[in-house]
Amino acid sequence: MSSDSLEKEVREGSPMTLHKGEELHPDHPDDYLREGERWATVEDMSTMRRVSDRIPTAAFFVLLTEFCERFTYYGISAMFQNYVKNPYKAENSNPGAIDGGQQMATGLNNFFQFWCYLTPIFGAIIADQWLGKFKTILLFSFIYIVGDLILTLTSIPASIRSGGALPGLIIAMITIGAGTGGVKANVSPMVAEQYGRYRPFVRTLKNGKQVVVDRELTVQSIFNWFYWSINVGGLSAIATTEIEANVDFWPAYLLPTLVFVICVFVFWCGRKKYVITKPTGSIVLKAYRVFSTGIRNYRAAKAENRLILGEDGKPVNWINYAKPSLCANGSDISWSDKFVDELFMALRSCKIFLCYPVFWLCYGQMSNNMVSQSGQMNTGNVPNDIMQNLDPLCIIILLPVFERFIYPAFRRCGLELRPVTRITCGFLVAAMAMAYAAILQHFIYITGPYYDKAGDDGNGFNHISAGIQVPGYILIGISEILASVTGLEYAFTKAPESMKSIVMSIFLFTNAGGSILAFCFNSISTNPHLVKNFAIVSGLMGAFTVLFFVCFRHYDKRDAEEIREKTIFEPASEKADFSESRV
């Protein structure tokens, strides 16, 4: 928590006390206590219930901003599959505009997802090096609005009939993707930065019971609600697909555009409440120099048989050879030992993201091939692309259940679901979702009247209800709660203070990796090969689930030990002294 935010708490009249002789957090000396609170001891952590803290007001401004941005993103992208695949105003056909067919629609969808999750790297670099998160989000929001306007204007009937829809869509995809990258890389770390308490402390509840307020659980809770707001925004696709089906595409695109203008205004209104982290300079260039120095010095030491041994008697990691304290020319180096340690921490945390592209490959099926799958089934009087909204609806309902009941129940049983365990479970559920989709597709193909030609060349749907798609979307929703939310949390908590946006952007980039994998499936993303498509994706996800657990199962224990080592606990003999106060 910055000194400015601490002073703000004082101005707002929040009563705080300092424990006499306390040892403050080494990286956050402005950590504080309110009246009636005390620092937690090791004994408290093992005997009292651990809970999350209240979410700061500033964080709600960021959550509302994310809701509006995701309202826009999902509101427009939910229509892309039909917009590209189907002809404009054709009888006995789903809504459409470009008439590009299934493969073009899926290919452009995959390109858009790839681009949207590649650009966060550039947004992160701009924020961490030059502008900071607040200004970067504002700048890229205006770029986002330009893309929304291009999409809306080129989707009017005159533009569609004159052939302007396809070039307009491509230009809009590139512009919107650039805008969303700058926003996505920075809004998720910024929401967690609004919580400025680091040491665990004891609070007395209204019923008289004492609990330990734990930062780790609070950050987990913040990202749970952050993801909840994403999926509430994602329900915009219900409105836009209904407008698409019953009116036209241009008003369906106009609605998210107007909401995003509100998004920018809401975010700007909270500017005086935010904890603002200042940019720290050229992190990327400095990191490159650390890597090159570490590799060069390590190779030289290995060739000369003078490797440095750690406390465990094993050679230290190669990156340690970039530390000024271990370099002969250390006085000429512009970085510190601490920066090298932070960089190593960032690298280590990023290793856990290596299996995520396959997870995003599963997730991406929801917005393209599963939309087409529902178009081959009887959806009644609702558009086929409205079915994908079952996923955010499931998350909205189940995420608070996980937050309030399932996770605490495991903690009370002494079986806390730490990050790697949650991610592994999420990957497994995603594999189950794709297996279910493959089985469902098989039943679609063996059902008449169109069998494996349903939805093609003006064909209608087979006589099978789209309602049996529901379990697949529920499984995808559960997998997101376990894997996607935990990935966001892990990217923030394991990243050094100076690299929050960059590490978050690397996590988001794994989504782009999923889109690259999806391109490899383009040839079988059409009838009559969709059973094979879903089955291969399911098998791939199952294999990577096993690989992930084998490679990273020890991370949970190691991370828990590191948290205990870094946490400053109050000596048990002094825990009742509240003699000094800060005003």
Solvent accessible surface area in square Angstrom, and as a share of the most:
residue,aa,sasa,rsa
1,M,29,0.13
2,S,41,0.26
3,S,60,0.38
4,D,100,0.52
5,S,6,0.04
6,L,16,0.08
7,E,93,0.42
8,K,38,0.16
9,E,25,0.11
10,V,54,0.31
11,R,170,0.62
12,E,118,0.53
13,G,56,0.54
14,S,27,0.17
15,P,74,0.46
16,M,8,0.04
17,T,18,0.10
18,L,38,0.19
19,H,5,0.02
20,K,106,0.45
21,G,77,0.74
22,E,33,0.15
23,E,113,0.51
24,L,51,0.25
25,H,32,0.14
26,P,103,0.65
27,D,77,0.40
28,H,23,0.10
29,P,81,0.51
30,D,34,0.18
31,D,0,0.00
32,Y,4,0.02
33,L,0,0.00
34,R,55,0.20
35,E,124,0.56
36,G,57,0.55
37,E,8,0.04
38,R,20,0.07
39,W,1,0.00
40,A,0,0.00
41,T,2,0.01
42,V,98,0.57
43,E,97,0.43
44,D,3,0.01
45,M,47,0.21
46,S,90,0.58
47,T,99,0.57
48,M,44,0.20
49,R,120,0.44
50,R,47,0.17
51,V,27,0.16
52,S,36,0.23
53,D,14,0.07
54,R,155,0.57
55,I,31,0.16
56,P,37,0.23
57,T,86,0.50
58,A,9,0.07
59,A,0,0.00
60,F,108,0.45
61,F,51,0.21
62,V,0,0.00
63,L,13,0.07
64,L,85,0.42
65,T,2,0.01
66,E,0,0.00
67,F,54,0.22
68,C,6,0.03
69,E,0,0.00
70,R,3,0.01
71,F,32,0.14
72,T,0,0.00
73,Y,11,0.04
74,Y,52,0.20
75,G,0,0.00
76,I,1,0.00
77,S,17,0.11
78,A,6,0.05
79,M,0,0.00
80,F,1,0.01
81,Q,2,0.01
82,N,2,0.01
83,Y,0,0.00
84,V,1,0.00
85,K,37,0.16
86,N,15,0.08
87,P,46,0.29
88,Y,40,0.15
89,K,127,0.54
90,A,41,0.32
91,E,156,0.70
92,N,139,0.71
93,S,46,0.30
94,N,56,0.29
95,P,32,0.20
96,G,2,0.02
97,A,10,0.08
98,I,32,0.16
99,D,89,0.46
100,G,26,0.25
101,G,28,0.27
102,Q,22,0.10
103,Q,86,0.38
104,M,78,0.35
105,A,1,0.00
106,T,2,0.01
107,G,11,0.11
108,L,30,0.15
109,N,3,0.01
110,N,4,0.02
111,F,59,0.25
112,F,1,0.00
113,Q,21,0.09
114,F,44,0.18
115,W,56,0.20
116,C,1,0.01
117,Y,21,0.08
118,L,40,0.20
119,T,6,0.03
120,P,0,0.00
121,I,49,0.25
122,F,108,0.45
123,G,0,0.00
124,A,0,0.00
125,I,39,0.20
126,I,43,0.22
127,A,1,0.01
128,D,10,0.05
129,Q,18,0.08
130,W,161,0.57
131,L,67,0.33
132,G,4,0.04
133,K,10,0.04
134,F,30,0.13
135,K,123,0.52
136,T,0,0.00
137,I,1,0.01
138,L,31,0.15
139,L,84,0.42
140,F,19,0.08
141,S,3,0.02
142,F,116,0.48
143,I,59,0.30
144,Y,0,0.00
145,I,26,0.13
146,V,78,0.45
147,G,0,0.00
148,D,1,0.00
149,L,83,0.41
150,I,48,0.24
151,L,1,0.00
152,T,8,0.05
153,L,116,0.58
154,T,30,0.17
155,S,0,0.00
156,I,66,0.33
157,P,41,0.26
158,A,70,0.54
159,S,19,0.12
160,I,13,0.07
161,R,169,0.62
162,S,92,0.59
163,G,50,0.48
164,G,21,0.20
165,A,4,0.03
166,L,56,0.28
167,P,69,0.43
168,G,3,0.03
169,L,0,0.00
170,I,64,0.33
171,I,91,0.46
172,A,1,0.00
173,M,2,0.01
174,I,77,0.39
175,T,25,0.14
176,I,0,0.00
177,G,0,0.00
178,A,25,0.19
179,G,0,0.00
180,T,1,0.01
181,G,0,0.00
182,G,0,0.00
183,V,1,0.01
184,K,14,0.06
185,A,0,0.00
186,N,0,0.00
187,V,0,0.00
188,S,3,0.02
189,P,0,0.00
190,M,3,0.01
191,V,0,0.00
192,A,0,0.00
193,E,19,0.09
194,Q,8,0.04
195,Y,8,0.03
196,G,5,0.05
197,R,7,0.02
198,Y,33,0.13
199,R,4,0.02
200,P,7,0.05
201,F,1,0.01
202,V,2,0.01
203,R,30,0.11
204,T,69,0.40
205,L,56,0.28
206,K,217,0.92
207,N,105,0.54
208,G,52,0.50
209,K,135,0.57
210,Q,79,0.35
211,V,3,0.02
212,V,0,0.00
213,V,1,0.01
214,D,11,0.06
215,R,46,0.17
216,E,34,0.15
217,L,8,0.04
218,T,0,0.00
219,V,2,0.01
220,Q,14,0.06
221,S,7,0.04
222,I,0,0.00
223,F,0,0.00
224,N,3,0.01
225,W,52,0.18
226,F,0,0.00
227,Y,15,0.06
228,W,78,0.27
229,S,10,0.06
230,I,8,0.04
231,N,8,0.04
232,V,41,0.23
233,G,0,0.00
234,G,4,0.04
235,L,42,0.21
236,S,3,0.02
237,A,3,0.03
238,I,68,0.35
239,A,40,0.31
240,T,0,0.00
241,T,0,0.00
242,E,54,0.24
243,I,43,0.22
244,E,7,0.03
245,A,43,0.34
246,N,111,0.57
247,V,89,0.51
248,D,14,0.07
249,F,4,0.02
250,W,96,0.34
251,P,25,0.16
252,A,0,0.00
253,Y,1,0.00
254,L,62,0.31
255,L,56,0.28
256,P,0,0.00
257,T,4,0.02
258,L,98,0.49
259,V,23,0.13
260,F,0,0.00
261,V,73,0.42
262,I,96,0.49
263,C,2,0.01
264,V,15,0.09
265,F,122,0.51
266,V,23,0.13
267,F,1,0.01
268,W,110,0.39
269,C,56,0.33
270,G,0,0.00
271,R,85,0.31
272,K,159,0.67
273,K,85,0.36
274,Y,11,0.04
275,V,19,0.11
276,I,77,0.39
277,T,46,0.27
278,K,163,0.69
279,P,52,0.33
280,T,70,0.41
281,G,30,0.29
282,S,51,0.33
283,I,7,0.03
284,V,64,0.37
285,L,84,0.42
286,K,58,0.24
287,A,12,0.09
288,Y,145,0.55
289,R,116,0.42
290,V,0,0.00
291,F,57,0.24
292,S,38,0.24
293,T,14,0.08
294,G,0,0.00
295,I,68,0.35
296,R,141,0.52
297,N,39,0.20
298,Y,58,0.22
299,R,169,0.62
300,A,39,0.31
301,A,0,0.00
302,K,123,0.52
303,A,89,0.69
304,E,107,0.48
305,N,138,0.71
306,R,132,0.48
307,L,56,0.28
308,I,59,0.30
309,L,110,0.55
310,G,26,0.25
311,E,190,0.85
312,D,106,0.55
313,G,46,0.44
314,K,139,0.59
315,P,75,0.47
316,V,34,0.19
317,N,59,0.30
318,W,79,0.28
319,I,2,0.01
320,N,28,0.14
321,Y,7,0.03
322,A,0,0.00
323,K,30,0.13
324,P,26,0.16
325,S,80,0.52
326,L,78,0.39
327,C,17,0.10
328,A,122,0.95
329,N,84,0.43
330,G,14,0.14
331,S,112,0.72
332,D,116,0.60
333,I,29,0.15
334,S,86,0.55
335,W,25,0.09
336,S,58,0.37
337,D,45,0.23
338,K,115,0.49
339,F,18,0.07
340,V,0,0.00
341,D,66,0.34
342,E,29,0.13
343,L,9,0.05
344,F,67,0.28
345,M,50,0.22
346,A,8,0.06
347,L,67,0.33
348,R,49,0.18
349,S,4,0.02
350,C,21,0.12
351,K,101,0.43
352,I,0,0.00
353,F,4,0.01
354,L,129,0.64
355,C,7,0.04
356,Y,0,0.00
357,P,28,0.18
358,V,7,0.04
359,F,1,0.01
360,W,18,0.06
361,L,2,0.01
362,C,3,0.02
363,Y,29,0.11
364,G,7,0.06
365,Q,5,0.02
366,M,10,0.05
367,S,23,0.15
368,N,2,0.01
369,N,2,0.01
370,M,3,0.01
371,V,2,0.01
372,S,4,0.03
373,Q,0,0.00
374,S,0,0.00
375,G,17,0.16
376,Q,8,0.04
377,M,3,0.01
378,N,66,0.34
379,T,29,0.17
380,G,59,0.57
381,N,159,0.82
382,V,63,0.36
383,P,12,0.08
384,N,6,0.03
385,D,0,0.00
386,I,27,0.13
387,M,21,0.09
388,Q,16,0.07
389,N,7,0.04
390,L,46,0.23
391,D,2,0.01
392,P,10,0.07
393,L,74,0.37
394,C,13,0.07
395,I,0,0.00
396,I,28,0.14
397,I,106,0.54
398,L,46,0.23
399,L,0,0.00
400,P,32,0.20
401,V,54,0.31
402,F,21,0.09
403,E,18,0.08
404,R,140,0.51
405,F,134,0.56
406,I,54,0.27
407,Y,9,0.03
408,P,21,0.13
409,A,40,0.31
410,F,75,0.31
411,R,59,0.21
412,R,161,0.59
413,C,98,0.58
414,G,64,0.62
415,L,114,0.57
416,E,56,0.25
417,L,34,0.17
418,R,35,0.13
419,P,9,0.06
420,V,1,0.01
421,T,50,0.29
422,R,8,0.03
423,I,0,0.00
424,T,22,0.13
425,C,53,0.32
426,G,0,0.00
427,F,0,0.00
428,L,95,0.47
429,V,22,0.12
430,A,3,0.02
431,A,9,0.07
432,M,97,0.43
433,A,1,0.01
434,M,0,0.00
435,A,39,0.30
436,Y,64,0.24
437,A,1,0.01
438,A,10,0.08
439,I,101,0.51
440,L,9,0.05
441,Q,0,0.00
442,H,89,0.40
443,F,101,0.42
444,I,0,0.00
445,Y,27,0.10
446,I,98,0.50
447,T,36,0.21
448,G,17,0.17
449,P,70,0.44
450,Y,83,0.31
451,Y,114,0.43
452,D,41,0.21
453,K,108,0.46
454,A,1,0.01
455,G,25,0.24
456,D,40,0.21
457,D,149,0.77
458,G,59,0.57
459,N,49,0.25
460,G,29,0.28
461,F,85,0.35
462,N,0,0.00
463,H,137,0.61
464,I,27,0.14
465,S,65,0.42
466,A,2,0.02
467,G,41,0.39
468,I,71,0.36
469,Q,1,0.00
470,V,48,0.28
471,P,55,0.34
472,G,1,0.01
473,Y,0,0.00
474,I,68,0.35
475,L,37,0.18
476,I,4,0.02
477,G,0,0.00
478,I,40,0.20
479,S,1,0.01
480,E,3,0.01
481,I,2,0.01
482,L,13,0.07
483,A,0,0.00
484,S,3,0.02
485,V,2,0.01
486,T,1,0.00
487,G,0,0.00
488,L,8,0.04
489,E,4,0.02
490,Y,2,0.01
491,A,0,0.00
492,F,6,0.02
493,T,55,0.32
494,K,29,0.12
495,A,5,0.04
496,P,7,0.05
497,E,82,0.37
498,S,22,0.14
499,M,5,0.02
500,K,11,0.05
501,S,0,0.00
502,I,27,0.14
503,V,2,0.01
504,M,0,0.00
505,S,1,0.00
506,I,63,0.32
507,F,2,0.01
508,L,11,0.06
509,F,68,0.29
510,T,13,0.07
511,N,8,0.04
512,A,0,0.00
513,G,14,0.13
514,G,3,0.03
515,S,4,0.03
516,I,85,0.43
517,L,53,0.26
518,A,10,0.08
519,F,81,0.34
520,C,100,0.60
521,F,21,0.09
522,N,36,0.18
523,S,79,0.51
524,I,29,0.15
525,S,2,0.01
526,T,31,0.18
527,N,19,0.10
528,P,64,0.40
529,H,68,0.30
530,L,1,0.01
531,V,44,0.25
532,K,105,0.44
533,N,0,0.00
534,F,0,0.00
535,A,48,0.37
536,I,79,0.40
537,V,0,0.00
538,S,14,0.09
539,G,47,0.45
540,L,58,0.29
541,M,0,0.00
542,G,23,0.22
543,A,60,0.47
544,F,60,0.25
545,T,9,0.05
546,V,99,0.57
547,L,87,0.43
548,F,0,0.00
549,F,94,0.39
550,V,81,0.47
551,C,59,0.35
552,F,15,0.06
553,R,133,0.48
554,H,101,0.45
555,Y,5,0.02
556,D,18,0.09
557,K,143,0.60
558,R,56,0.20
559,D,2,0.01
560,A,17,0.13
561,E,69,0.31
562,E,39,0.17
563,I,60,0.30
564,R,142,0.52
565,E,141,0.63
566,K,122,0.52
567,T,30,0.18
568,I,24,0.12
569,F,45,0.19
570,E,8,0.03
571,P,74,0.46
572,A,56,0.43
573,S,110,0.71
574,E,81,0.37
575,K,57,0.24
576,A,86,0.67
577,D,45,0.23
578,F,81,0.34
579,S,75,0.49
580,E,89,0.40
581,S,77,0.50
582,R,55,0.20
583,V,154,0.89
